[in-house]
């Protein structure tokens, strides 16, 4: 079953279970029951024809917060009227007089708008296949006592062979010395 169909199936099963329970005993929230039933279904899993365990997992990506800045700049012309007051004396009387001057100014106007958005990716279902593998037991070690005895016997034979070689070498040296001595005596005689 696909994720949504399976979720509906689980929800129907929970509703049937909660209909059969008394309202006094029902203390768990329906959503909690749904999650609990879904996790139990996940643990059971399903096996395919090859004995692989199939399980569906809901992948819910974490939302990200994104800030978008829109900056707009433009030039505008503004006409500014400057007013100056000066006093003019006419026939000894002070007359306040206003002098108006107009000036055209070019101004740069910049406006920045910022927006913050939360982007929530759509949750997806992922199917996981778990292939069981048979682990072979480690090979049973050969009896250690026989190995040690064989090694000791081989070592003993090697020592005896070396001792025999040394004995033969000494015997040959002794015979060579005797022959040498006999030849010297024959030369002297």
C-alpha positions in Angstrom: 0.0 0.0 0.0 1.2 3.5 -0.7 1.7 6.0 2.1 -1.6 7.9 2.0 -3.6 4.7 1.5 -1.8 3.1 4.4 -2.3 6.1 6.6 -6.1 6.0 5.9 -6.1 2.3 6.6 -4.4 2.9 10.0 -6.7 5.8 10.8 -9.8 3.6 10.1 -8.4 0.8 12.3 -7.8 3.3 15.1 -11.3 4.7 14.8 -12.7 1.2 15.0 -10.6 0.4 18.1 -11.6 3.7 19.7 -15.3 3.0 19.0 -15.1 -0.3 20.9 -13.3 1.4 23.9 -15.2 3.2 26.6 -14.7 7.0 26.5 -13.5 7.0 30.1 -10.6 4.7 29.3 -9.7 6.6 26.1 -7.0 9.2 27.2 -4.7 9.1 24.2 -5.1 11.7 21.5 -6.2 10.2 18.1 -3.1 11.7 16.4 -0.9 10.0 19.0 -2.6 6.7 18.3 -2.1 7.2 14.6 1.6 7.7 15.1 1.8 4.7 17.4 0.0 2.4 15.0 2.2 3.7 12.1 5.3 2.9 14.0 4.1 -0.6 14.9 3.3 -1.1 11.2 6.8 0.1 10.3 8.4 -2.3 12.8 6.4 -5.2 11.3 7.4 -4.2 7.7 6.7 -6.4 4.7 8.9 -9.0 3.1 9.2 -9.4 -0.7 9.6 -12.6 -2.6 13.3 -12.7 -1.9 12.9 -12.4 1.8 14.0 -8.7 1.9 12.3 -6.6 4.5 10.5 -3.5 3.0 9.7 -0.5 5.1 8.3 2.9 4.3 9.5 6.0 6.1 7.9 9.4 5.9 10.7 12.0 5.2 9.6 15.4 6.5 12.2 18.0 5.5 12.7 20.9 7.9 11.2 24.3 6.8 13.6 27.0 5.8 13.1 30.7 6.4 14.0 33.0 3.5 14.2 36.8 3.5 13.5 38.5 0.2 14.7 42.1 -0.2 13.3 44.3 -3.1 15.3 47.5 -3.5 14.1 50.2 -5.9 16.0 53.4 -6.7 14.9 56.3 -8.9 15.6 60.0 -9.5 13.0 62.7 -8.9 13.0 66.5 -9.3 11.7 68.6 -6.5 11.0 72.3 -6.8 11.9 74.1 -3.6 10.8 77.6 -2.8 13.2 79.5 -0.5 11.8 82.4 1.4 14.1 85.1 2.9 12.8 88.0 4.9 14.7 91.3 4.9 13.8 94.6 6.4 13.7 97.7 4.2 13.7 101.2 5.7 11.4 103.5 3.8 11.0 107.1 5.2 12.4 105.9 8.5 10.0 103.1 8.8 11.0 99.5 8.9 9.1 97.4 6.2 9.6 93.6 6.4 9.8 92.3 2.8 9.9 88.6 1.6 12.1 87.5 -1.2 11.0 84.3 -2.9 13.5 82.2 -4.8 12.7 78.9 -6.5 15.3 76.2 -6.9 15.0 72.8 -8.7 16.7 70.0 -6.9 17.4 66.4 -8.3 17.1 63.8 -5.5 17.7 60.0 -5.5 14.9 58.1 -3.8 15.7 54.5 -2.6 13.0 52.2 -1.2 13.7 48.8 0.3 10.9 46.3 0.9 11.7 43.1 2.9 9.6 40.0 3.1 10.2 36.9 5.2 8.8 33.6 3.9 8.8 30.1 5.5 9.3 27.5 2.8 8.1 24.1 3.8 9.1 21.3 1.4 6.5 18.6 0.8 7.0 15.4 2.9 7.8 12.3 0.9 7.6 8.6 1.5 10.8 6.6 1.1 10.9 2.8 0.9 13.9 1.2 2.5 14.9 -2.4 1.6 16.8 -4.3 4.2 18.5 -7.4 2.9 19.2 -10.0 5.6 22.7 -11.6 5.3 23.6 -14.9 6.8 26.7 -14.7 8.9 28.9 -17.7 8.8 30.1 -18.9 12.2 33.9 -18.6 12.6 35.8 -21.8 11.7 36.4 -23.9 14.8 40.1 -23.7 15.7 42.1 -26.9 15.3 43.0 -28.4 18.6 45.9 -26.3 20.0 47.5 -29.2 21.9 48.1 -31.2 18.8 49.6 -28.2 17.0 51.9 -27.5 20.0 52.9 -31.2 20.2 53.7 -31.3 16.5 55.7 -28.1 16.7 57.7 -29.4 19.6 58.4 -32.7 17.9 59.6 -30.9 14.8 61.8 -28.7 16.9 63.3 -31.7 18.6 64.0 -33.4 15.3 65.7 -30.2 14.0 67.9 -30.0 17.2 68.8 -33.7 16.9 69.7 -33.2 13.2 71.9 -30.2 14.0 73.6 -32.1 16.9 74.3 -35.1 14.5 75.8 -32.7 11.9 78.0 -31.1 14.5 79.1 -34.6 15.7 79.8 -35.7 12.1 81.8 -32.6 11.4 83.9 -33.2 14.6 84.4 -36.8 13.6 85.6 -35.7 10.1 87.9 -33.1 11.6 89.4 -35.8 14.0 89.9 -38.2 11.1 91.5 -35.5 9.0 93.8 -34.6 11.9 94.8 -38.3 12.4 95.5 -38.7 8.7 97.6 -35.5 8.8 99.6 -36.7 11.8 100.2 -40.1 10.2 101.6 -38.5 7.1 103.9 -36.3 9.1 105.2 -39.4 11.0 105.8 -41.2 7.7 107.7 -38.2 6.3 109.9 -38.1 9.4 110.6 -41.9 9.3 
